Amino acid sequence: MPGSPANPLRQSLSEAIRQGKRDVLPGILYIITFLPPGMSGHSKWSQIKHKKGATDQKRGLLFSKLLNAVSVAARENPDPTFNPRLRTTIETARAANVPNENIERAVKRSSESKNLEEVIMEAYGPEKSAFVILGITDNTNRTIAEVRHLIEELGAKPADPGSVLWSFERAGGEWKPKFLQSTSEAAKAKIAEVIAALEEHPDVQKVITNTA
């Protein structure tokens, strides 16, 4: 009808078809088909695009972390048959649906990624809990400063090198606490919050605690 505003969903459908974005077509068609008559699809479609963008961002961050781990592990030996650590990192990346070609490129660039360094950071949490934070970075000073700031913002306390690590041991290539610390439910909730926030940092690979 002349002068009527264009349907934003149908505009999005046309745009997706023109640009060849096949992955979003089913979602748009579903909304057009089942949206109640008279209800604007603009808000709903905006919510879907926002959610998809956030999901894509998280997946991209995870892929980047996993591929950095592959590159660092491949330095020892680029053949996973003779490099158990590399074999494990590749299996972890595949389990997260990282494309094989990306994994292969990460292995090949291991000799070029000399600027990537492994870093261990330590912190204290509530009720004598302790954190060992493992990272891979191309700028150690920057990463340590950012993680320390984040730890303080979360109400935890950065620890000096070795002051926490002594209570952990490395077994089978993994850091594990020598002794488990019991904590209250409130402390467990705070510890989970700290871990979740730290793991969102792009340079943090893993966070280990001594809590039961």
ZIWO-V264707 format. One record per backbone hydrogen bond with DSSP energy under -0.5 kcal/mol. NH is the residue of the N-H (numbers start at 0). CO is the residue of the C=O. E is the energy in kcal/mol with one decimal. If there is no record, write none. Layout:
BEGIN
nh=NH co=CO e=E
nh=NH co=CO e=E
END
This chain:
BEGIN
nh=3 co=0 e=-2.1
nh=7 co=5 e=-0.5
nh=10 co=6 e=-2.2
nh=11 co=7 e=-2.3
nh=12 co=8 e=-2.4
nh=13 co=9 e=-2.4
nh=14 co=10 e=-2.6
nh=15 co=11 e=-2.7
nh=16 co=12 e=-2.2
nh=17 co=13 e=-2.4
nh=18 co=14 e=-2.3
nh=19 co=15 e=-0.7
nh=19 co=16 e=-0.6
nh=20 co=15 e=-2.3
nh=21 co=19 e=-1.9
nh=23 co=20 e=-1.1
nh=24 co=20 e=-0.6
nh=24 co=21 e=-0.5
nh=25 co=21 e=-0.6
nh=27 co=23 e=-1.9
nh=28 co=24 e=-2.7
nh=29 co=25 e=-2.2
nh=30 co=26 e=-2.0
nh=31 co=27 e=-2.5
nh=32 co=28 e=-2.2
nh=33 co=29 e=-2.5
nh=34 co=30 e=-2.2
nh=38 co=35 e=-1.9
nh=44 co=40 e=-2.9
nh=45 co=41 e=-2.2
nh=46 co=42 e=-2.1
nh=47 co=43 e=-2.1
nh=48 co=44 e=-2.5
nh=49 co=45 e=-2.4
nh=50 co=46 e=-2.6
nh=51 co=47 e=-2.7
nh=52 co=48 e=-2.4
nh=53 co=49 e=-2.2
nh=54 co=50 e=-2.3
nh=55 co=51 e=-2.8
nh=56 co=52 e=-2.1
nh=57 co=53 e=-2.1
nh=58 co=54 e=-2.4
nh=59 co=55 e=-2.5
nh=60 co=56 e=-2.2
nh=61 co=57 e=-2.4
nh=62 co=58 e=-2.8
nh=63 co=59 e=-2.2
nh=64 co=60 e=-2.1
nh=65 co=61 e=-2.5
nh=66 co=62 e=-2.6
nh=67 co=63 e=-2.0
nh=68 co=64 e=-2.0
nh=69 co=65 e=-1.8
nh=70 co=66 e=-2.4
nh=71 co=67 e=-2.3
nh=72 co=68 e=-2.2
nh=73 co=69 e=-2.2
nh=74 co=70 e=-0.5
nh=74 co=71 e=-1.0
nh=75 co=72 e=-1.0
nh=76 co=72 e=-0.7
nh=79 co=77 e=-0.7
nh=81 co=78 e=-1.5
nh=86 co=82 e=-2.5
nh=87 co=83 e=-2.3
nh=88 co=84 e=-2.3
nh=89 co=85 e=-2.5
nh=90 co=86 e=-2.2
nh=91 co=87 e=-2.3
nh=92 co=88 e=-2.2
nh=93 co=89 e=-2.6
nh=94 co=90 e=-2.2
nh=95 co=91 e=-1.1
nh=96 co=93 e=-1.9
nh=97 co=92 e=-2.4
nh=101 co=98 e=-0.6
nh=102 co=98 e=-1.8
nh=103 co=99 e=-2.6
nh=104 co=100 e=-2.0
nh=105 co=101 e=-2.0
nh=106 co=102 e=-2.0
nh=107 co=103 e=-2.3
nh=108 co=104 e=-2.2
nh=109 co=106 e=-1.2
nh=110 co=107 e=-0.7
nh=111 co=108 e=-1.1
nh=112 co=108 e=-1.2
nh=115 co=112 e=-1.7
nh=116 co=136 e=-3.3
nh=118 co=134 e=-2.5
nh=120 co=132 e=-2.9
nh=122 co=130 e=-1.9
nh=123 co=156 e=-3.2
nh=124 co=128 e=-2.9
nh=127 co=124 e=-0.6
nh=128 co=125 e=-1.3
nh=130 co=122 e=-3.0
nh=131 co=207 e=-2.7
nh=132 co=120 e=-3.4
nh=132 co=130 e=-0.5
nh=133 co=131 e=-0.6
nh=133 co=205 e=-2.9
nh=134 co=118 e=-2.7
nh=135 co=202 e=-2.1
nh=136 co=116 e=-2.6
nh=142 co=138 e=-2.3
nh=143 co=139 e=-2.7
nh=144 co=140 e=-2.2
nh=145 co=141 e=-2.5
nh=146 co=142 e=-2.8
nh=147 co=143 e=-2.5
nh=148 co=144 e=-2.1
nh=149 co=145 e=-2.2
nh=150 co=146 e=-2.7
nh=151 co=147 e=-2.2
nh=152 co=148 e=-2.2
nh=153 co=149 e=-1.6
nh=154 co=151 e=-1.4
nh=155 co=150 e=-2.3
nh=156 co=123 e=-2.6
nh=158 co=121 e=-2.6
nh=162 co=159 e=-2.0
nh=165 co=161 e=-1.1
nh=166 co=163 e=-1.9
nh=167 co=164 e=-1.9
nh=168 co=175 e=-3.1
nh=170 co=168 e=-0.6
nh=170 co=173 e=-3.1
nh=173 co=170 e=-1.5
nh=175 co=168 e=-3.0
nh=177 co=166 e=-3.0
nh=178 co=166 e=-0.7
nh=180 co=209 e=-3.6
nh=181 co=179 e=-0.5
nh=187 co=183 e=-2.3
nh=188 co=184 e=-2.1
nh=189 co=185 e=-1.8
nh=190 co=186 e=-2.8
nh=191 co=187 e=-2.4
nh=192 co=188 e=-1.7
nh=193 co=189 e=-2.2
nh=194 co=190 e=-2.6
nh=195 co=191 e=-2.4
nh=196 co=192 e=-2.1
nh=197 co=193 e=-2.5
nh=198 co=194 e=-2.5
nh=199 co=195 e=-0.6
nh=199 co=196 e=-0.8
nh=200 co=197 e=-1.6
nh=203 co=200 e=-1.3
nh=204 co=133 e=-3.0
nh=204 co=202 e=-0.5
nh=205 co=133 e=-1.7
nh=207 co=131 e=-2.8
nh=209 co=129 e=-1.1
nh=211 co=180 e=-2.1
END
